Each structure stands twice: as structure tokens, then as C-alpha cells.
């Protein structure tokens, strides 16, 4: 989340599981994120972590006073973020297609 807040989307892509890295290119992820990530994310705080299934953890974060969760998976000797449902259902799309899909849901309002 620190890389996202710093708008280091290429670096953020590196921290996702192979599912995302194999399904969306780094360039397409960066393009999508630049278009659809609001600026000024502010302070992001991890408020809790719990182990879930073997090799998975749930991380609770607080951002803008809102609690969110992220699922992490232990893969190749390191923890990687599991993509959210939006990214998982849009694997294989280009950056422009990701932006269009997010806009159709009313989520990409900054691009």
C-alpha cells in the first residue's frame, strides 16, 4: 500500500501474486493505476493481521478513516498481495480496457 500511496505502480505490481503478474502486464497495470487511482491517498495504517488458510493472511488497513482488508499469499518465499475481485475478473485486459471496465462500474472517476 505504501507503493500505491507513493504512486509507484510499477513497484506495486511486483508485490502482487503471480496470478496478476501473469494476467496483466506491468505496463498495463501502471497505465490503469495512473488513470484510476486518486492522488493524495494519505496515511495508510495496518490495523491488524491474522492468518487465514495455510499460506494466507488477512491484513486490515485503515485509509481515510475507512477500514479495508487485503489478502496476502505466501508465494516463492515472500508475501504477495492477492488481487481484488475487479482485477481477477479482468485478467488479460489492456490498460485501456481496465480503465473502461472500471469506469463502467463508476469507480474510475479521476481519469
Buried (B, 14 or more C-beta within 10 A) or exposed (E): BEBBBEBBBEBBBEBBBEBBBEBBBBEBBBBBBBBBBEEEBEEBEEEEEEEEEEEBBBBBBBBEEEEBEBBBBEBEEEBBBBBEEEBEEBEEBBBEBBBBBBBEEEEBEEE
